[in-house]
């Protein structure tokens, strides 16, 4: 497939393939129609033949070339697969566009340190599981690491110790670097409430979280309230990503719980 893509990337060869799609043609006819000299046309046809795209028929003194459709059909299938994959993940591109716009907006506001102190965010989810199951996904490290991770990153450490004074740690790794947040659990009421804070190491940016879980007929009503303080100008891109990021990871949580819960 890579060879076919490389061969068709040349404009002259692409024009020859278009002409051969209509009917077989001789080297002289192809040279005349493309404006190439005959040796140039012959060289392009040899390249197409090596890629399996054309077949030559020696007819006395003439050499006539015909297009082979099979490789093009296979190439079309690969291209269609790429298009379908891109269309299926178009939402991720939209998220990047919204994040870019949010960074521009926040950067324009960030004129001095503490510019966003006191800002709050609120997120809700109805989860199809008991409060015990949802609680475990927050306080058991392996379960926490299974969902609290942005795309293209992996969790190297995730910890929310469910007790007052417990450690709160979240560390991501990606091809571009390491991102670590540390803090303290302030309150932990099993299956009901978890209060903790996390500060992004190296950015002087602290977030306070208040998680409440409420049992309802459909499962668990989750409410997460978040407040940011100690904000710096440099923290604008991170603050711009809070809403988008938390919506993504809470979707991850929903999928993780749905997968782990019995039908």
Buried (B, 14 or more C-beta within 10 A) or exposed (E): EEEBEEBBEEEBBEBBBEBBEEEBBBBEBBBEBBEBEEEEBBBBBEBBBEBBBBBBEEEEEEBBBEBBEEBBEEBEEEEEEEEEEEEEEEEEEEBEEBBEEBBEEBBEEBEEBEBBEEEEBEBEBEBEBBBEBBBBBBBBBEBBBBBBBBEEEEBBBBBBBBEEEBEBBBBBBEEEEEBBBBBBBBBBEEBBBBBBBBBBEEBBBBBBBBBBBEBEEEBBBBBBBBBBBBBBBEBBBBBBBBBBBBEBBBEBBBEBBEEEBEE
